[in-house]
Amino acid sequence: MIRVEGNFSKGFATLLIVILLGVVSISVYYFTSIKKERSTDAKKKHSDKPQSVVIALVKTNDLNVSIKALGTIIPTTTINVKTLVDGQLVKIFFKEGTYVKAGDKLALVDPRPFEVSLEQTQGQLGKDQALLENAKIDMQRYEDLKKQNSISTQVYDTQKALLHQYEGTIKVDQAAVKNAKLQLSYCTIRSPINGRAGLRLVDQGNMIHPSDQNGIVTITSLEPITALFTVPQSDIGSFIQKYQKGQKLIVDAYDKEDIVKLQSGLLVSVDNQIDTATGTLKLRAEFTNKDMTLFPNQFVNIHLLIQTLHDAITIPQAAIQTGVKGNFVYVMDTNKSVHVRNVKSSYAQDGMTVIKDGLTAGETIVIDGLDRLKDGVKVIPVQKNAVGGKRKHEFKKEL
Protein backbone atom coordinates (compact mmCIF):
# COMPACT_ATOMS: atom_id res chain seq x y z
CA MET A 1 0.00 0.00 0.00
CA ILE A 2 2.74 2.45 0.84
CA ARG A 3 4.55 1.87 -2.48
CA VAL A 4 1.35 2.44 -4.50
CA GLU A 5 0.66 5.76 -2.76
CA GLY A 6 4.22 6.88 -3.50
CA ASN A 7 3.84 6.23 -7.19
CA PHE A 8 0.51 8.03 -7.25
CA SER A 9 1.95 11.10 -5.58
CA LYS A 10 4.85 11.28 -8.04
CA GLY A 11 2.50 10.99 -11.01
CA PHE A 12 0.23 13.69 -9.67
CA ALA A 13 3.20 16.05 -9.12
CA THR A 14 4.47 15.46 -12.63
CA LEU A 15 1.05 16.21 -14.08
CA LEU A 16 0.81 19.39 -12.06
CA ILE A 17 4.21 20.58 -13.30
CA VAL A 18 3.22 19.91 -16.94
CA ILE A 19 0.01 21.87 -16.48
CA LEU A 20 1.87 24.81 -14.94
CA LEU A 21 4.45 24.87 -17.77
CA GLY A 22 1.66 24.89 -20.34
CA VAL A 23 -0.05 27.80 -18.64
CA VAL A 24 3.21 29.77 -18.55
CA SER A 25 3.96 29.05 -22.21
CA ILE A 26 0.50 30.15 -23.26
CA SER A 27 0.84 33.37 -21.26
CA VAL A 28 4.27 34.18 -22.74
CA TYR A 29 3.03 33.56 -26.26
CA TYR A 30 -0.06 35.70 -25.67
CA PHE A 31 1.82 38.68 -24.30
CA THR A 32 4.56 38.37 -26.99
CA SER A 33 1.96 38.38 -29.76
CA ILE A 34 0.32 41.47 -28.32
CA LYS A 35 3.66 43.25 -28.09
CA LYS A 36 4.53 42.37 -31.71
CA GLU A 37 1.17 43.60 -32.91
CA ARG A 38 1.59 46.87 -31.05
CA SER A 39 5.15 47.27 -32.39
CA THR A 40 3.96 46.54 -35.95
CA ASP A 41 1.15 49.01 -35.59
CA ALA A 42 3.55 51.63 -34.24
CA LYS A 43 5.98 51.08 -37.11
CA LYS A 44 3.14 51.27 -39.60
CA LYS A 45 1.90 54.49 -38.08
CA HIS A 46 5.46 55.85 -38.04
CA SER A 47 6.04 54.88 -41.69
CA ASP A 48 2.82 56.55 -42.68
CA LYS A 49 3.93 59.73 -40.95
CA PRO A 50 5.56 62.27 -43.36
CA GLN A 51 9.36 62.24 -43.20
CA SER A 52 11.40 65.42 -42.75
CA VAL A 53 13.83 65.86 -45.62
CA VAL A 54 16.13 68.55 -46.99
CA ILE A 55 15.33 69.62 -50.53
CA ALA A 56 17.01 71.74 -53.19
CA LEU A 57 15.92 73.29 -56.45
CA VAL A 58 17.65 72.08 -59.60
CA LYS A 59 19.11 74.92 -61.69
CA THR A 60 21.58 75.33 -64.53
CA ASN A 61 25.18 76.47 -64.29
CA ASP A 62 28.21 77.26 -66.42
CA LEU A 63 30.71 74.58 -65.51
CA ASN A 64 34.47 74.43 -65.89
CA VAL A 65 35.52 70.83 -66.48
CA SER A 66 39.10 70.37 -65.34
CA ILE A 67 41.72 67.74 -64.60
CA LYS A 68 43.02 67.85 -61.05
CA ALA A 69 46.61 67.02 -60.17
CA LEU A 70 49.24 67.63 -57.52
CA GLY A 71 52.02 69.99 -58.59
CA THR A 72 55.32 71.39 -57.38
CA ILE A 73 56.39 74.97 -57.97
CA ILE A 74 59.71 75.15 -59.84
CA PRO A 75 61.58 78.40 -60.59
CA THR A 76 62.38 79.06 -64.23
CA THR A 77 66.05 79.65 -63.31
CA THR A 78 68.08 78.75 -60.23
CA ILE A 79 71.64 80.07 -59.89
CA ASN A 80 74.18 78.97 -57.30
CA VAL A 81 76.44 82.02 -57.21
CA LYS A 82 80.12 81.10 -56.89
CA THR A 83 83.38 82.96 -57.05
CA LEU A 84 85.50 82.70 -60.20
CA VAL A 85 88.74 83.61 -58.39
CA ASP A 86 90.50 82.53 -55.22
CA GLY A 87 90.60 85.07 -52.43
CA GLN A 88 89.23 86.38 -49.18
CA LEU A 89 85.57 87.44 -49.03
CA VAL A 90 85.82 91.00 -47.71
CA LYS A 91 82.29 92.32 -48.30
CA ILE A 92 78.70 91.04 -48.68
CA PHE A 93 76.27 93.50 -50.25
CA PHE A 94 72.99 91.56 -50.48
CA LYS A 95 70.41 91.05 -47.76
CA GLU A 96 69.03 87.57 -47.34
CA GLY A 97 65.59 87.01 -48.83
CA THR A 98 65.51 90.27 -50.80
CA TYR A 99 64.89 90.73 -54.49
CA VAL A 100 67.97 91.47 -56.59
CA LYS A 101 68.32 92.55 -60.19
CA ALA A 102 70.77 91.31 -62.80
CA GLY A 103 74.05 93.20 -62.33
CA ASP A 104 73.53 94.07 -58.65
CA LYS A 105 76.62 93.63 -56.49
CA LEU A 106 76.41 90.61 -54.19
CA ALA A 107 79.91 90.26 -52.71
CA LEU A 108 83.51 91.43 -53.02
CA VAL A 109 86.67 89.33 -53.05
CA ASP A 110 89.87 91.08 -51.94
CA PRO A 111 90.96 92.81 -55.19
CA ARG A 112 94.49 93.86 -54.17
CA PRO A 113 96.39 90.81 -55.51
CA PHE A 114 94.61 91.21 -58.85
CA GLU A 115 95.33 94.94 -58.97
CA VAL A 116 99.03 94.17 -58.52
CA SER A 117 98.87 91.56 -61.27
CA LEU A 118 97.20 94.07 -63.60
CA GLU A 119 99.94 96.64 -62.96
CA GLN A 120 102.61 94.04 -63.74
CA THR A 121 101.03 93.09 -67.07
CA GLN A 122 100.54 96.73 -67.98
CA GLY A 123 104.20 97.43 -67.19
CA GLN A 124 105.35 94.53 -69.34
CA LEU A 125 103.12 95.75 -72.15
CA GLY A 126 104.68 99.24 -71.93
CA LYS A 127 108.15 97.79 -72.02
CA ASP A 128 107.46 95.65 -75.08
CA GLN A 129 105.71 98.51 -76.84
CA ALA A 130 108.89 100.59 -76.46
CA LEU A 131 110.95 97.76 -77.95
CA LEU A 132 108.51 97.51 -80.83
CA GLU A 133 108.76 101.23 -81.54
CA ASN A 134 112.58 100.99 -81.58
CA ALA A 135 112.39 97.97 -83.88
CA LYS A 136 110.16 99.92 -86.29
CA ILE A 137 112.68 102.79 -86.41
CA ASP A 138 115.53 100.36 -87.04
CA MET A 139 113.49 98.67 -89.72
CA GLN A 140 113.06 101.97 -91.52
CA ARG A 141 116.85 102.46 -91.49
CA TYR A 142 117.42 98.93 -92.77
CA GLU A 143 115.01 99.54 -95.61
CA ASP A 144 116.99 102.64 -96.65
CA LEU A 145 120.23 100.71 -96.49
CA LYS A 146 118.72 97.85 -98.43
CA LYS A 147 117.76 100.22 -101.22
CA GLN A 148 121.37 101.44 -101.31
CA ASN A 149 122.67 97.84 -101.33
CA SER A 150 124.59 98.69 -98.15
CA ILE A 151 123.42 95.57 -96.23
CA SER A 152 122.84 92.03 -97.19
CA THR A 153 119.44 90.50 -97.61
CA GLN A 154 120.06 88.24 -94.63
CA VAL A 155 120.60 91.17 -92.27
CA TYR A 156 117.50 92.84 -93.61
CA ASP A 157 115.35 89.72 -93.14
CA THR A 158 116.65 89.24 -89.61
CA GLN A 159 115.59 92.77 -88.66
CA LYS A 160 112.22 92.23 -90.26
CA ALA A 161 111.67 89.01 -88.27
CA LEU A 162 112.65 90.82 -85.07
CA LEU A 163 109.97 93.42 -85.78
CA HIS A 164 107.33 90.70 -86.23
CA GLN A 165 108.50 89.08 -83.00
CA TYR A 166 107.91 92.28 -81.04
CA GLU A 167 104.49 92.63 -82.65
CA GLY A 168 103.60 89.14 -81.45
CA THR A 169 104.92 89.94 -78.00
CA ILE A 170 102.65 93.00 -77.86
CA LYS A 171 99.62 90.85 -78.64
CA VAL A 172 100.58 88.46 -75.84
CA ASP A 173 101.02 91.37 -73.44
CA GLN A 174 97.68 92.88 -74.46
CA ALA A 175 95.97 89.56 -73.82
CA ALA A 176 97.66 89.36 -70.43
CA VAL A 177 96.37 92.83 -69.55
CA LYS A 178 92.84 91.86 -70.61
CA ASN A 179 93.04 88.71 -68.52
CA ALA A 180 94.27 90.64 -65.49
CA LYS A 181 91.40 93.11 -65.89
CA LEU A 182 88.96 90.21 -66.22
CA GLN A 183 90.28 88.55 -63.06
CA LEU A 184 90.00 91.88 -61.26
CA SER A 185 86.39 92.27 -62.43
CA TYR A 186 85.62 88.82 -61.01
CA CYS A 187 86.43 90.17 -57.56
CA THR A 188 83.10 92.01 -57.64
CA ILE A 189 80.48 89.24 -57.71
CA ARG A 190 77.23 90.35 -59.34
CA SER A 191 73.82 88.77 -59.75
CA PRO A 192 73.47 87.12 -63.17
CA ILE A 193 69.63 87.17 -63.10
CA ASN A 194 66.65 88.92 -61.58
CA GLY A 195 65.45 86.94 -58.61
CA ARG A 196 65.28 86.48 -54.89
CA ALA A 197 68.44 85.86 -52.88
CA GLY A 198 68.36 83.03 -50.39
CA LEU A 199 70.31 82.63 -47.18
CA ARG A 200 74.03 83.29 -47.50
CA LEU A 201 76.15 80.17 -47.57
CA VAL A 202 79.47 81.72 -46.46
CA ASP A 203 80.39 84.45 -44.01
CA GLN A 204 82.44 87.53 -44.63
CA GLY A 205 86.16 87.02 -43.96
CA ASN A 206 86.35 83.43 -45.25
CA MET A 207 88.63 82.30 -48.05
CA ILE A 208 86.55 81.24 -51.05
CA HIS A 209 87.48 79.21 -54.11
CA PRO A 210 85.85 78.35 -57.45
CA SER A 211 85.86 74.69 -56.40
CA ASP A 212 83.62 75.35 -53.37
CA GLN A 213 80.42 73.31 -53.71
CA ASN A 214 78.08 75.54 -51.71
CA GLY A 215 78.98 78.85 -53.31
CA ILE A 216 77.96 82.18 -51.77
CA VAL A 217 74.18 82.35 -52.25
CA THR A 218 71.42 80.80 -54.34
CA ILE A 219 69.24 83.07 -56.45
CA THR A 220 65.93 81.89 -57.87
CA SER A 221 63.94 83.56 -60.60
CA LEU A 222 60.35 84.03 -59.39
CA GLU A 223 58.80 86.12 -62.18
CA PRO A 224 57.62 84.12 -64.00
CA ILE A 225 57.56 80.80 -62.17
CA THR A 226 56.46 77.34 -63.26
CA ALA A 227 54.67 74.32 -61.83
CA LEU A 228 55.41 70.70 -62.69
CA PHE A 229 52.55 68.21 -62.42
CA THR A 230 51.48 64.86 -63.85
CA VAL A 231 48.21 63.63 -65.34
CA PRO A 232 47.07 60.03 -65.93
CA GLN A 233 47.55 58.75 -69.45
CA SER A 234 43.80 58.17 -69.68
CA ASP A 235 43.26 61.96 -69.51
CA ILE A 236 45.78 62.90 -72.21
CA GLY A 237 43.26 62.72 -75.03
CA SER A 238 41.04 65.34 -73.41
CA PHE A 239 43.55 68.18 -73.95
CA ILE A 240 46.51 67.12 -76.10
CA GLN A 241 44.92 68.01 -79.47
CA LYS A 242 44.00 71.47 -78.22
CA TYR A 243 47.57 71.98 -76.98
CA GLN A 244 49.12 70.77 -80.25
CA LYS A 245 46.92 73.18 -82.22
CA GLY A 246 48.28 76.07 -80.17
CA GLN A 247 45.17 76.65 -78.09
CA LYS A 248 45.90 78.31 -74.75
CA LEU A 249 44.95 75.99 -71.88
CA ILE A 250 44.35 77.70 -68.54
CA VAL A 251 45.93 76.20 -65.44
CA ASP A 252 44.89 77.31 -61.94
CA ALA A 253 47.03 76.75 -58.85
CA TYR A 254 45.19 76.22 -55.55
CA ASP A 255 46.52 75.95 -51.99
CA LYS A 256 47.15 72.60 -50.31
CA GLU A 257 43.52 72.43 -49.05
CA ASP A 258 42.36 72.97 -52.65
CA ILE A 259 40.16 75.87 -51.55
CA VAL A 260 41.95 79.16 -52.24
CA LYS A 261 43.03 79.89 -55.82
CA LEU A 262 46.55 81.30 -55.73
CA GLN A 263 47.12 82.16 -59.40
CA SER A 264 46.08 81.40 -62.96
CA GLY A 265 48.60 80.52 -65.66
CA LEU A 266 48.97 78.67 -68.94
CA LEU A 267 50.15 75.23 -69.99
CA VAL A 268 53.53 75.80 -71.67
CA SER A 269 55.07 72.37 -72.23
CA VAL A 270 54.30 68.65 -72.32
CA ASP A 271 56.83 65.86 -71.84
CA ASN A 272 57.66 63.63 -74.81
CA GLN A 273 57.00 60.30 -73.11
CA ILE A 274 54.80 58.62 -70.51
CA ASP A 275 56.39 57.36 -67.31
CA THR A 276 55.90 53.59 -67.50
CA ALA A 277 56.28 53.20 -63.73
CA THR A 278 53.32 55.47 -62.93
CA GLY A 279 51.43 55.67 -66.20
CA THR A 280 51.46 59.47 -66.08
CA LEU A 281 52.65 62.32 -68.30
CA LYS A 282 54.58 65.34 -67.01
CA LEU A 283 53.31 68.82 -67.81
CA ARG A 284 54.61 72.32 -67.05
CA ALA A 285 52.51 75.42 -66.45
CA GLU A 286 53.79 78.98 -66.18
CA PHE A 287 52.52 81.73 -63.87
CA THR A 288 53.44 85.42 -63.86
CA ASN A 289 53.70 85.40 -60.04
CA LYS A 290 53.49 89.19 -59.82
CA ASP A 291 52.08 89.02 -56.30
CA MET A 292 54.72 86.48 -55.18
CA THR A 293 52.17 83.98 -53.85
CA LEU A 294 54.06 81.02 -55.32
CA PHE A 295 57.39 79.85 -53.88
CA PRO A 296 59.90 77.30 -55.18
CA ASN A 297 59.23 73.72 -54.00
CA GLN A 298 55.72 74.67 -52.84
CA PHE A 299 53.11 71.93 -53.23
CA VAL A 300 49.91 73.09 -54.94
CA ASN A 301 46.73 71.61 -56.36
CA ILE A 302 46.56 72.08 -60.10
CA HIS A 303 43.33 72.46 -62.10
CA LEU A 304 43.87 72.08 -65.85
CA LEU A 305 40.80 73.46 -67.63
CA ILE A 306 39.85 71.28 -70.60
CA GLN A 307 36.38 72.59 -71.45
CA THR A 308 33.47 74.75 -70.26
CA LEU A 309 29.91 73.41 -70.18
CA HIS A 310 27.23 76.07 -70.54
CA ASP A 311 23.79 75.79 -68.87
CA ALA A 312 24.53 72.33 -67.49
CA ILE A 313 22.24 70.74 -64.89
CA THR A 314 23.96 69.94 -61.61
CA ILE A 315 22.84 68.47 -58.31
CA PRO A 316 24.60 67.67 -55.02
CA GLN A 317 26.30 64.31 -55.15
CA ALA A 318 24.57 63.35 -51.88
CA ALA A 319 21.21 63.26 -53.68
CA ILE A 320 22.25 60.38 -55.95
CA GLN A 321 21.37 56.87 -54.79
CA THR A 322 22.35 53.56 -56.37
CA GLY A 323 19.83 50.82 -57.09
CA VAL A 324 19.36 47.76 -59.23
CA LYS A 325 18.57 49.88 -62.28
CA GLY A 326 21.44 52.28 -61.70
CA ASN A 327 21.59 55.74 -60.19
CA PHE A 328 18.40 57.47 -59.08
CA VAL A 329 17.18 60.45 -57.10
CA TYR A 330 14.01 61.29 -55.17
CA VAL A 331 12.02 64.02 -56.87
CA MET A 332 9.33 65.83 -54.88
CA ASP A 333 6.06 66.72 -56.61
CA THR A 334 3.60 69.50 -55.83
CA ASN A 335 1.77 67.25 -53.34
CA LYS A 336 4.96 66.88 -51.32
CA SER A 337 5.33 63.25 -52.27
CA VAL A 338 8.63 61.84 -53.49
CA HIS A 339 9.12 59.61 -56.52
CA VAL A 340 12.10 57.63 -57.74
CA ARG A 341 13.70 59.04 -60.89
CA ASN A 342 16.58 57.30 -62.71
CA VAL A 343 19.34 59.68 -63.81
CA LYS A 344 22.55 59.60 -65.87
CA SER A 345 25.58 61.60 -64.77
CA SER A 346 28.72 62.69 -66.62
CA TYR A 347 31.12 64.69 -64.42
CA ALA A 348 31.56 64.88 -60.67
CA GLN A 349 33.70 67.07 -58.43
CA ASP A 350 33.62 68.93 -55.14
CA GLY A 351 30.35 67.32 -54.04
CA MET A 352 28.48 68.22 -57.24
CA THR A 353 27.44 66.05 -60.20
CA VAL A 354 26.47 66.98 -63.74
CA ILE A 355 23.25 65.28 -64.88
CA LYS A 356 23.03 64.34 -68.55
CA ASP A 357 19.55 62.82 -68.45
CA GLY A 358 16.66 62.42 -66.00
CA LEU A 359 16.23 65.91 -64.52
CA THR A 360 15.23 69.33 -65.74
CA ALA A 361 15.82 72.76 -64.29
CA GLY A 362 13.18 73.83 -61.76
CA GLU A 363 12.51 70.40 -60.29
CA THR A 364 12.89 69.75 -56.56
CA ILE A 365 15.04 66.90 -55.30
CA VAL A 366 15.78 65.44 -51.88
CA ILE A 367 19.38 65.83 -50.78
CA ASP A 368 19.19 64.72 -47.12
CA GLY A 369 16.99 62.34 -45.09
CA LEU A 370 17.01 59.65 -47.78
CA ASP A 371 17.40 56.58 -45.58
CA ARG A 372 13.66 56.10 -44.83
CA LEU A 373 12.24 57.16 -48.17
CA LYS A 374 10.47 55.07 -50.76
CA ASP A 375 8.42 55.82 -53.83
CA GLY A 376 5.20 57.71 -53.05
CA VAL A 377 6.06 58.66 -49.46
CA LYS A 378 4.87 62.02 -48.14
CA VAL A 379 7.60 64.30 -46.87
CA ILE A 380 8.01 67.49 -44.89
CA PRO A 381 10.47 69.55 -46.96
CA VAL A 382 13.12 71.81 -45.48
CA GLN A 383 14.51 74.27 -48.01
CA LYS A 384 18.29 74.50 -48.35
CA ASN A 385 20.40 76.83 -50.47
CA ALA A 386 19.32 76.42 -54.06
CA VAL A 387 21.53 74.27 -56.22
CA GLY A 388 23.42 76.23 -58.83
CA GLY A 389 22.46 79.65 -60.11
CA LYS A 390 24.38 81.46 -62.82
CA ARG A 391 27.78 80.93 -61.28
CA LYS A 392 30.75 78.90 -62.40
CA HIS A 393 31.67 75.59 -60.81
CA GLU A 394 34.63 73.43 -61.58
CA PHE A 395 34.30 69.72 -62.30
CA LYS A 396 36.66 66.86 -62.83
CA LYS A 397 36.11 64.37 -65.57
CA GLU A 398 35.17 60.97 -64.15
CA LEU A 399 37.77 58.36 -64.99
DAMONOR-V178695 format. One record per backbone hydrogen bond with DSSP energy under -1.0 kcal/mol. NH is the residue of the N-H (numbers start at 1). CO is the residue of the C=O. If there is no record, write none. Layout:
# DAMONOR-V178695
NH;CO / NH;CO
This chain:
# DAMONOR-V178695
5;1 / 6;2 / 7;3 / 8;4 / 9;5 / 10;6 / 11;7 / 12;8 / 13;9 / 14;10 / 15;11 / 16;12 / 17;13 / 18;14 / 19;15 / 20;16 / 21;17 / 22;18 / 23;19 / 24;20 / 25;21 / 26;22 / 27;23 / 28;24 / 29;25 / 30;26 / 31;27 / 32;28 / 33;29 / 34;30 / 35;31 / 36;32 / 37;33 / 38;34 / 39;35 / 40;36 / 41;37 / 42;38 / 43;39 / 44;40 / 45;41 / 46;42 / 47;43 / 48;44 / 51;378 / 53;380 / 54;368 / 55;382 / 56;365 / 58;363 / 61;312 / 63;309 / 64;393 / 65;307 / 66;395 / 67;304 / 69;302 / 71;300 / 72;228 / 73;298 / 74;226 / 79;219 / 81;217 / 87;208 / 89;206 / 90;108 / 91;108 / 93;106 / 94;106 / 97;197 / 98;95 / 100;195 / 103;191 / 104;101 / 106;189 / 107;189 / 108;91 / 109;187 / 110;88 / 115;111 / 116;112 / 117;113 / 118;114 / 119;115 / 120;116 / 121;117 / 122;118 / 123;119 / 124;120 / 125;121 / 126;122 / 127;123 / 128;124 / 129;125 / 130;126 / 131;127 / 132;128 / 133;129 / 134;130 / 135;131 / 136;132 / 137;133 / 138;134 / 139;135 / 140;136 / 141;137 / 142;138 / 143;139 / 144;140 / 145;141 / 146;142 / 147;143 / 148;144 / 149;146 / 150;145 / 156;152 / 157;153 / 158;154 / 159;155 / 160;156 / 161;157 / 162;158 / 163;159 / 164;160 / 165;161 / 166;162 / 167;163 / 168;164 / 169;165 / 170;166 / 171;167 / 172;168 / 173;169 / 174;170 / 175;171 / 176;172 / 177;173 / 178;174 / 179;175 / 180;176 / 181;177 / 182;178 / 183;179 / 184;180 / 185;181 / 186;182 / 187;184 / 188;185 / 189;107 / 191;104 / 195;100 / 196;220 / 197;98 / 198;218 / 201;216 / 205;89 / 206;203 / 208;87 / 212;209 / 216;81 / 219;79 / 220;196 / 221;77 / 225;287 / 226;74 / 227;285 / 228;72 / 229;283 / 231;281 / 233;279 / 235;232 / 238;235 / 239;236 / 240;236 / 243;239 / 244;240 / 245;241 / 246;243 / 247;242 / 251;265 / 252;303 / 253;263 / 254;301 / 255;260 / 258;255 / 262;253 / 263;253 / 265;251 / 266;286 / 267;249 / 268;284 / 269;284 / 271;282 / 275;280 / 279;275 / 281;231 / 283;229 / 284;269 / 285;227 / 286;266 / 287;225 / 292;289 / 297;73 / 298;295 / 300;71 / 301;254 / 302;69 / 303;252 / 304;67 / 305;250 / 306;65 / 307;65 / 309;63 / 312;61 / 314;59 / 315;353 / 317;351 / 319;316 / 320;317 / 321;328 / 323;326 / 326;323 / 328;321 / 329;341 / 331;339 / 332;364 / 333;337 / 336;333 / 338;377 / 339;331 / 341;329 / 343;327 / 344;357 / 346;354 / 348;396 / 349;352 / 352;349 / 353;315 / 354;347 / 355;313 / 356;344 / 357;344 / 362;58 / 363;360 / 365;56 / 366;330 / 367;54 / 368;54 / 373;370 / 376;338 / 377;374 / 379;336 / 380;51 / 382;53 / 384;55 / 387;57 / 391;389 / 393;62 / 395;64
